[in-house]
Amino acid sequence: MTSPRPVALAAATAVVSLTTLVLAVRFGWLGADVDRGAEFCEAAAGRVRQPVNTLSNLGFVVAGLAIAREAWRLPAVGTAYACLVVLLGPASMAMHATESALGGHLDLLSMYLVASFAVSYAAMRVWRRGRGFMAAVFAAAVAACLLVEVAGGEVPVVMHAGNLAFGALLLAALVLERRLLRRGDSTLDRRWILAAVGALALAFAVWNTAKDGSPLCWPGSVYQGHGIWHLLCAVSAYCLFRFYASERLPRVGPAPGRPRTTTRAARRGPSGGLTRL
């Protein structure tokens, strides 16, 4: 089953953002090349400064569209998440294609949005709150990341404070999801969260080989470890949604002879009935 609305919204997000990016690169809207992201090995040449690291971000667009095809399982959550994952692609492309300061900020902002979504959706379910609570946690998490980025500073391994904030949010989301699994008031397919975490862990390992000076840094090669990081992160984002979509709540008021389970697409309203999320 595929619902046309999530797919249409995710596709529109892809078309608008990619078209805007192409125009921004063509007309220099993102500003001058300041070597933002130049430490990720690939030699800069031509109008698109890092072609492999740029094009590999199409993996996020594909992952977002794949999520949109499955969004009927969680209509509102799936649609929003699909659009955010799509945006990861063009936003990261903005940095690698131009090596501009603004491109770098867009790259980090897209990462903050997805990580904030993960932690706010987990928090809403852990504390059994509504969408207003999720929105407040989401806004607070994004704001906190932006403040950390502005404060700046170099950080061992992850390079700078913005990356550290992104990683901290993902870790917080994982802790909350583990709490949900241990509480056991709903069932979730653990294989998908393990796949998401595994893909992200492998991506981070590859990311660390993709810096200038690494033995696996080949600036002029078609192989770029940072490009592999993008593709593996896209796989992780897709697996995370499949984990969300696997959630099943306890049966609620089945008709005699017709047992029924509900998913997170339905939540109890004030009267105890179910409302679509």
WOFENSUL-V354071 format. One line per field, one symbol per residue. psi: psi as a letter, one per 40 degrees, with the letter a starting at -180 (. if undefined). burial: I if it has 16 or more other C-alpha atoms within 10 Angstrom, else O. A space follows every 10 residues. Layout:
psi: ???
burial: ???
//
This chain:
psi: hhhddddddd dddddddddd ddddddefde aihefheeef dhhhhadhdg dddddeeedd ddddddddde eddgdddddd ddddddddcd ddddddddfi dddddddddd dddddddddd ddddddefaa dddddddddd dddddddddd daiihidedi dddddddddd dddddddddd dddeeiiihd dddddddddd dddddddeef iheidehgde idhhdddddd dddddddddd ddddeehhii ihfiihegii iiieehihad eeahih.
burial: OOOOOIIOII IOIIOOIIOO IIOOIOOOOI OOIOIIIIOI IIIIOOOIII IIIIIIIIII IIIIIIIIII IIIIIOIIII IIIIIIIIII IIIIIIIIII IIIIIIIIII IIIIIIIIII IIIIIIOOOO OOIIIOIIOO IIOOIIOIIO OOOOOOOOOO IIIIIIIOII OIIIOIIOOI IOOOOIOIOO OIIOIIIOII IOIIOIIIII IIOOOIIIIO OOIIIIIIII IIIIIIIIII IIIIIIIIIO OOOOOOOOOO OOIIIIIOOO OOOOOOI
//
